[in-house]
Amino acid sequence: MDRKTDRVWWKEAVVYQIYPRSFKDGNGDGVGDLRGIIDNLDYIQSLGVDAVWLNPIFKSPNDDGGYDISDYYSIQPEFGTMQEFDELLAGLHQRKLKLIMDLVLNHSSDEHVWFQASRKSKDNPYRDYYFWRPGKAGSPPNNWPSFFGGSAWQLDEATGEYYLHLFSKKQPDLNWENPALRNELYQLMKFWLEKGVDGLRLDVISAISKRIDFSDTTTSDFNETIRLKYANGPRLKEFIKEAKDQVWNNYDVLTVGEGPGITPLNALDYLHEKEGLDMIFHFGHMFLDQGKGGRFDPVPWSLKDFKAIFKTWDDTFKDHGWGSVFLGNHDFPRMVSRWGNDTRYWSESSKLLLTLLLTMRGTPFIFMGDEIGMTNISLKSVSESQDIETKTGWLEAKKIGIAERDFLKAANYAGRDNARTPFQWSGLQKAGFTVGTPWMKINPNHARINAGFQDYDPNSVLNYFRRMVKTRKAHPLLTYGSYKPLEGVVDNLFIFLREKGQEKLMILLNFSNDVTILPKEVSVQLNTLLIGNYPDQHVQGELRPWEACVYQC
């Protein structure tokens, strides 16, 4: 089914992602909250975005940043009240902004009432809401590793059996094989959609269908284990179709699934107008610099491979389905520190990456702080980390003799703490985030990188982002037009055409610290410069370090 030309709001939207704990503290306790978001809705609106994606705001012990939900019907007390949620939703809608909520349906918290009942006895009515299995010769049921290190199985003394947890041991996996469990999940989705929520971001949706023979993984490559054992299970399409029939078809709702383990070969299985999701997040580029050991095993990446991934995924959605575009989020390091140059060419490379993000085909998602060029933070010791993945990763690294300084080098490059530092509102001591003690270390560079300063600087990263959003909206071909990368250009150049009807735009990106001469076949096509990331006019025939230009041809 060809849906690429169907005009719907979520294809034309720019989505702003908020990690609530780190956005703005509205009551002075050091933790970001709903009041902090409400108080800054005008700032969000000023960006020109169309929708807000909120990371989980449900009641949670917060073992994994709120992705361990203990009550799907309640707001996390640190974040506020249901009344404040209703106020936030109304405030967004008054500003013509949509709200996308983050739902975690692959697992719950071990403090959820379902799991508390499930672990009581083998014949408890809730036992089958989770995966319980006996061990093998005093060991776990199989050799599956957790995303956070160690076994994906935890022995529970009450019944002497193991339960499955692909993530933290406080995040037991839900058993979608059980129709009673699925019905519970459908009811909770309806609860939030009845309130008027516009979209659902479905966490780890690719893993909800388990291979219930639980056979061992035969590879040491963790990302391969994800693909072969955790994702793309045998009943996945069936479960998604049932959720669509039971819930989503009854509402005007966007569904976007997070898809670790999804490949270009199976992506369209997830996307179908009558049976599937509207959109997925793939992780082709986000795993590009991870070695076989995963996050804390970084390897060099090349622009050639980076470009190839964008081409492969654009080809995947060329005629069917719809893609998303993102360069960072709450689970990955800061965009400019990973893909750009966060020192000498911090401003230029931040703007270049925003140019790429907003000229690609697919719905762009921008993570809070990237619009002002926030960078990675440098932890001095693992004890400064607030992230379970870094903490458990260090425990595993110690077992094999890795020194803390070496582990920190990897964590400061790739760890999730980098994205979760408080938003830098101003150059004041606590970055304008709170009047209390911030829940997490604030990046010291907030004195020079902050929204308050940039708001008044016409050449700032922030104001460039605003102009780029306007440029995207002024040219529908950036949403619906074809994508054609230029092959055979200089290694450090990323050049592509966007075309629709008689209109043609060429995007020029120099991913390097060097002045680079443009190929003549490119220069002769350039006509009018729509936008560029240097304050002065582009020099014809070359690109300066980290220069980005959008030309009419």
N, C-alpha and C positions, 0 to 999 in steps of 0.2 A: 504493500500500500504506500503510495507516494504522499507524504505529508509535508515535504519541504517547502511548499508554497502556501500552506494554510497559515493565515495570519491569526496568531493568538498572542495574548499579552506577554506570556512568559518567554516567547522567542525574541521579542523586541525589548525585553527588560534588561536593565543592569541591576544586579543583586548585590547588596551590601551585607556582608556577614559580620555579626556581632557576637563576641565571646563575652557574655554578660558580666562575668566575674571581674573582667579587666577593662570594661568600657568606661564607666563612671560611677563613683560611689555617691549615692544621693542622701545617705543618712549618717555618714561620718564614721562607720565602723571598719573602714579599710577594704571593704568588699564591694565590687561593682554590683549594681542592682537594677530593678525595673525603674525605680524613681530616677536613677541616673540617666537611663535611656529616655524616659519621658521628658526630662528637663532639657534634652539635647536633640529633640526631634527636628527642630528648625535647622540645626547643623546638618543632620542627615538629609533633610530635604534640599539643603543648599548644594549638595553634591550632584544633584540631578538624577539620582538613582530612582528606581521604580519599586523596589521591594527590599525588605529586610529579612535575612535568615538569622534566627536566634538559635545559638547552641542551647542544649537542654536547660530548661528552667524548672524542672520537676523536683519534687522532694527526693533527696539523695544523701547518702553518707559521704558522697564526694570522694570516693576512693579513686575514681578515674574521671575527674573533672565534670561530674554530673552525668556521665554516661552509664552510671550504675543507679538505676531509678528504683526507689523503694515505694513510691506512690505516684502513679501516672495521672491522678486526678487532683493533685495538690501542687502548689508552688513551693519551691525551696524557700524556707523561712528567711534565709539570708538575703534572698532576692526580693522579697516582698509578699504581697497578698494577691488573692484572686481579684480583688477589687482593683488593685493597681494594674494587673494584667489587662483587665477589661478597659481601663483608662488608656493603657498603652495601645491596645488594638484600635480603640476609637480615635486616638490621636494620629495614628498612622493613616487610618482610612480618611480622616478629615483632610489630610495632606495628599490624598490620592496615592498612598503607598500601600503595598501589599505586605502581608506577614506570612513568612514561611517558618513553620516550627520544626524542630529537630526531634524526631521520634526514634527511640531505640527499641526495636522489636526483636532483635536477635537474642538478647539476654536481658535479665533484670538484675537488681541488687540482691545479694543474699539476705538482705534485711526486708525484702518484700514479703508480704503476708503469704503469698503463694509458696515461696521457697521455705519460709519458716514452717509451714504446714507440711510441705513435701518431705522435709528431712526427718520428720518425727517417726515415721515407720514406713515399711515397704508396702503396706496396703492402704496408706493414706490416700484419700480421693485426689489430692494434689500431687501425688508422687510422679504421675506421668506428665506433669507440666514441665518437667526437666528431664535430662538424660542421666539416669543412674545405671551403673554397671558394676558387677563384681570385678575385683582385680584378677591378675594372672600371676600365680606363683609369688604372691606378696608384692607385686608391682602393679602400676596402673594398667587399665584395659588395653592400651596401645601406646605407641611411642610419639603421639602427636605433641608438638611443642606449642606452648602458649605464645601469643603475640608479645607478651611481657616477660618472656623467659621462663624456663622450667617446664614442667609437664602441664598439659591442658586438662589434667584430671586431678581432683582433690579428694583425698580420703576423708569421709565423714564418720566420726567415731560412733554416732548414734546408731547407725545401722550397719556399719562395716563395709559400706559400698562407696564407690567413687562417683562424683558428679563431674560433668563436662563443663569447662570454662575456657573458651578460646582466648579470653582476655584475662583479667584479674581473677583470682580465686573468689573475690567478692562479686563476680559477674557471671553467675551460672547461666548457661545457654538454655533458652526456652525451646520446648519440644513442639515444633509446628506440626508434627505428625498427629498431634492430639486435637481433634476438632473443637473440644471444649476450650482449650487454650486459645485457638484461633478466634473463636467467638468473643472471648474476653478482649482480645486485641482489637477486633472490629468495633466493639462497643466503645472502647476508649478513644479510638480515632473519631468516631461519630460525636463524642462529647466535645472535642475541640473544634471539629468542623461546624457543629451547631452554633458555636460561639462566633463563627465568622472568619476563622483562619483560612487563608487563601492558598496555602501550599504546605506540603509535608516533605521534609527531607528525611529519607528513610535510611538510618544508619546501618551499615554492613548488610544491606538487603541481599547481597549476593551469597550470604552464608546461612540463610534461614532454613534451607533444605539440606539436611545432613545425610551423609552416606552411612546409614545406620548399621552396616556391617562393621564399621569402625576398624577397617584394615589399616595396618601400619603404613606410614609414609616411607618411601624408599629413597628419598633424596635429602641431602643436607642443605640444599638451597631453600631457604625459608619461603621466598616468594613463589617458588615452584610448588611447595607444599600448600600454600594458600590456594593456588590455582587448581591443583589436582585433588585436594582433600577437603578444603573448607568452602570453596566457592562453587557455583554452578551445579548444585546438587540435582538429583533426579526429579524432584517434585517442585522445583523452583518456579517454573512457568505456571504450573497448576496453582500454587499458593498465591502468586501475584494476580492471576486472573480471578481467583475467588475473592481476594480483597477488593479488586476493582468492581466486581459484580455486586458484592455485598455492601460496599461503602463508597468508593470513589466516584462511581458513575452517578451517584445521587447528589453530588455537589460539584460546584464549579471550582475544582481544586487541582493545583499543579502537584504532580508526584515526581520527585527526583530521588533516585537511589544512589547511595554510595556503593561503589563496586570494586573493592579489591579482589583481584583474581579474574575480573572480566577482561576478555581479549577482543581484538577486532573481529575474530572469527565467530564469537558467540554474542557480541554486544546487542545485535538486533533481536536476539531471543527475548531480551528484556523490554523491548520497545515495540509496542503495537497499539494502534488506536483502540481496538476492542478488547485486548487481552493483557496489555502491558503498562509499563511506566511511561511517563511523558519524556523523561530525560534521565541520563545517568552521569555520575562522575566516574571517569576512568582514571587510572593511575599510571599510564604509560610513561609520561615524563617524570612523574613524582617518584618513581623507583629507579630512574635513570642512573643516579649516582650512588645506589646502594649495591654493595657486594653480596655474596652469598649469605653472609651473616646478618643481613638486614640493615636497619637504621644505623647501628653503631659500627658498621663496616663500610665506611664511605670509600668510593672509588672515583677516579676522574671521569668527567663527562665531556662530550664534544658537541659543538654546535651542529655538526653534521648529523649526529644521532638525534639531537633535540629537534631539528627540522624534520627529520624523517618520521618521527613520532607524530608530529602535527599533520604531516601529509597522510600518513596511514590512517589516522583517526578521522580526518576530514573525508577521505575516500570512503570510510565505513558509513558515514552518514550522508554521503553525497546524494543519494536518491531516496533513502528511507530513514525514518527516525530523526532524532535531533540531539546535538551534542552540547556539552557545557565547556567553558573555557575558564581555567583558573591557574594561577602561578604560585599560590600559597593559600594556606588556611590554618586552622588551629592545630593541625596535626603535623605541620611541617615548618621548617625554618623560614625566616623572613625572605620574601621575594628578592629584594635587592642584594641581600647578603649571599644568596644562593646562586642566582642567575646573573647578577650584575657586578658592579664594583662599588662597595659600600664605603670606600675611602675617598680617593682623589676625585672620582667621577660619580660620587653618590647621587647628586641631583640629576645629572644627565642619564645615568643608567636607570634610576627610578622611573624617570619619564619615558625612557625607551621601553621599559617593560610594560608600563601602562598603555603605551601606544600599541604594543603587540596584543595585549589583553583585549583592547577595545576595537581592534580592526580584524580580529579573527571571526570566522563563521561559528556560530554557536552562542549560547547565552553566557555572557561574562559574569563571573562572581569575583568580587573584590573583598579581600579580608581587611577588616578595620585596622587602620594604621598604615596599610600599604599606600593609601592615598596621600600620606604625608611622608612616605619613605622611611618608616621605622625599620630599624636594623636588628640583627641578632644581638643578644646580650652575651657577655663573657662571664660565665660562672667561675668563681675561684676555687670552689670545691663542690663535690657532689652533694654535700649537706645543704647547699643553697638551692638545690633543685626542688620544685614543687610538683614534679611529674612522676607518676608511678612507673612509667616506662623507663625513664632515666635511672630511677632508683633500683629497679629490678635488673636493668641492664648492667648496672655497675656490680651488683651481686654476682651475676653470671660472669662478668669480665674478670672479677677478682679470682674466681675459681680456676681460671686458666692462666693466671699470673700476669694479667695486664696491669700496669701501673696506673694510678689515679690520674696522673698528668696526661697520659696517653688516652685514657678513656675520655677525659674532659675535652681533649682536642676534638674527638669525634662528636661528643655531646654538644659542644659549643658550635659545631658546624651544622649538625643535623637534628638536635633534640627539639622536643616540643615546647620546652620552656621559652625558646626564642620568640615564639608567636604569642605567648600568653602574658608577657609583661604588660603592666597597665598602660592604657592609652595615654599618649603624651599631649595633653591639652595645652600646657603652657611651660614656660621655663622656670616656674617656681620650684621650691624644694621638692615637693611631692608631685610635680608635673601637672598640678591642677586636677589630679585624679581623685584625691581625698583630702580631708582635713585630719583624718585619723592615721593609724599605722597601716600602710598598704599591705595587703595579703601576700604580695610577692614583690621582690626586689624591682625597683624602677630602673630602667636603663639610664645610666648617667648622661647619655648624650641628649637627654630631653631639653637641656639648656639651649641647644642649637636646632634640634629637630622637634618641632611642636606645632600644633594646629593654630594656636593663637598668633604666633609670629607669621606663619605662612599665609594666614587669611588676608593679611594686609600687603603681601608681597606679590605683585602681578606675575612675577617670574617663578613663583614657588612651585614645588611639586603638587601641592594641593590645588592651586589654581590651574595648573596644567591638566590635572585630572578632570576638573570641571569642564575645561574647554574640550578635552577629548570626548567626554560623554556627550556634549552638545554636537560635536562633529559626527559621532556615530549616529545620533538621532536624526541629524540633517541629511544623512545619506543612507537610505534603506538598503542599498546594495551591500553595506557592511553587515547587515543582518542576513539578507536573502540572496546576495550575489554569489557567484562561483568563486572558488579559491584556487589559485594557480601559483605555486612557488616557482621561482626561476632556478633552474638547475645549472650546475657548472659555474656558479659565480665564486668569487674569492671566499675562502673558508670561513672568514669571520663575518661575512655579510649574510643577512637573512632578508631576502627580497621576495615579495609576492604581489600578485595582482588580485584585485577583487573587481568583478565585472558583472553588470546586469543591464541588459538592453544595450543602449548606446553609451552608457556611463562606464568609465573604467578608472579605477584608482590604483596607484602603485605605492606600496609601503616599503620604505628603505630603512633598514636597521643595521647599525654597525656594532656588533658584539665584541668590541676590542678597545684597547687603550691607544690605538694608532689611527692616524689619518689614513684613509683607504680610498684609492682611486676607483670610481665606478666604471663598470664595463661600458663601452661606447653604445652598445645596443640598449642599455638602460637609459643613459643620458639623453639620447635622441628622442625618447618617448615622453620625457617629462614636460609638463605644460605649466600648470598653476600649483604653487605650494599652498595646500589647505592649512596645514599645521606642522610645526617642527618643534623640537625640544630645546633648541638653542634660541636665546632671545634675539639674536641678529639673523640676518638673511642667510639662507643656505648658499654655500659656495657651489656653483654648478660643477659637476664632474668629480666631486669627491665627497666623502663623509668624514666628519671630524670624530674624535673618540666618543663612542656611545651615542652618536647622533641618530636621531629618528626623524623621518620626514614622511608625510602623506601627500602625494601628488595626484592631481588630475592628469590623465594622459590624453 
